[in-house]
Amino acid sequence: MPYADLPRFMVELRRRESLSARALEYTILTAARTGDTIGGVRGEIDRGQGLWTIPAGRLKGRRGRRKRDHVIPLSDRALEILDARSEGAGFLFAHEYGEPLSNIAMLELLQGMGLGDDLTVHGFRSTFKDWCSEQTAYPNEMSEMALAHTVPDKVEAAYRRGDMREKRRRLMADWAAYCASPPAAKKDNVVSLRA
C-alpha cells in the first residue's frame, strides 16, 4: 500500500473490532513480520520501558548467521492495543481458548476489506520503509534496524553493536503519529476548465 493511502486505511482498520484487526494494527505500528506478531508472548513485553523484545530464535534469517534479539520501542497506541488484550503469560493475540491467531487471519481481514488482492500484511513493512525514505530524515540504517534486517557487510556488522533504541523510539512514535494522521482529502477526477 502506498504510504499516502495508509492514514485512510488505518481509520477503516480501527473501526473493526476483531482480534485480527488489532493484531494487524499492532503489526503495522511495530513494522513487524506476521510471524513475530502471532508468535509474540506477554513475557516479551517490558511495559515499564515500552519495549517488545523478540528473541533471536524467533527471528527470520539465514541459518548459521548470528542473530540477536530484536528490540522494538512501542508507541503509545501499540501499548494501548496490548493493554486492551487480556492479561496473562500467553500469546499477545490469542483467542479466548488460548490459541494464537492463525498466520492467515490478518491476510483474510485485508482481503475482506475489499482493497484488492495484491495487498499483503508483509507489504506494510514496505509501506513503512517508503515512508521513512521519502517523508523523514531518519537514516537508512535506522529504518533497516527497525525492520530487523541484518547488516550484509560482515565488517560493518562486527563494529555495529548498538541498536539506536532511543532514536528508534522517536522513529516509531513518528510512524504511529503518521498512521493516526487525518487522511488526505480524496481527489476527484474532475478538472475545471477555464474558457
Residue pairs with C-beta under 8 A, 6 or more apart in sequence:
1 9
1 115
1 119
1 123
1 124
1 127
2 127
2 130
3 127
3 128
3 130
3 131
3 134
3 135
3 178
4 184
6 28
6 127
6 131
6 178
6 179
7 178
7 179
7 180
7 181
7 182
7 183
7 184
8 183
8 184
9 115
10 25
10 28
10 179
10 180
11 183
12 113
13 21
13 24
13 25
13 28
13 113
14 21
14 25
16 109
18 109
19 93
19 95
19 101
19 105
20 101
20 105
20 106
20 108
20 109
21 109
22 81
22 84
22 85
22 93
23 37
23 38
23 92
23 93
23 101
23 105
23 106
24 106
24 109
24 110
24 121
25 77
25 81
26 32
26 37
26 78
26 81
26 82
26 92
26 93
27 33
27 34
27 36
27 37
27 106
27 121
27 124
28 124
28 127
28 128
28 179
29 74
29 75
29 77
29 78
29 81
29 172
29 175
29 176
29 179
30 36
30 37
30 52
30 72
30 74
30 78
30 172
31 72
31 124
31 125
31 128
31 146
31 147
31 172
31 175
32 54
32 72
33 60
33 122
33 125
33 148
34 103
34 106
34 107
34 121
34 122
35 58
35 60
35 103
36 54
36 58
36 59
36 70
37 92
37 93
37 101
37 106
38 91
38 93
38 100
38 101
38 102
38 103
38 105
39 58
39 91
39 100
40 52
40 54
40 91
40 92
40 93
41 89
41 90
41 91
41 92
42 87
42 88
42 89
42 90
42 91
42 92
43 89
44 52
44 53
44 54
44 55
44 92
45 51
45 52
45 74
45 82
45 92
46 52
46 53
47 79
47 82
50 73
50 74
50 79
50 169
51 71
51 72
51 73
51 74
51 165
52 71
52 72
52 74
52 78
53 69
53 70
53 71
53 72
54 69
54 70
54 71
54 72
54 148
55 69
56 67
56 68
56 69
56 70
59 67
59 70
59 148
60 148
61 67
61 150
62 150
65 150
67 150
70 148
71 163
71 165
72 146
72 168
72 172
73 165
73 166
73 168
73 169
73 172
73 173
74 82
74 172
75 172
75 173
75 175
75 176
76 173
76 176
77 176
77 179
77 180
78 172
78 176
82 92
85 92
85 93
90 98
91 98
91 99
91 100
91 101
93 100
93 101
94 100
94 101
95 101
106 121
107 120
107 121
110 119
110 120
110 121
111 117
111 119
125 147
128 143
128 146
128 147
128 175
129 143
129 147
131 175
131 178
132 138
132 142
132 143
132 146
132 171
132 175
133 140
133 143
135 178
136 171
136 174
138 167
138 171
141 160
141 164
142 164
142 167
142 168
142 171
143 171
144 151
145 163
145 164
145 168
146 168
146 171
146 172
150 157
151 157
151 160
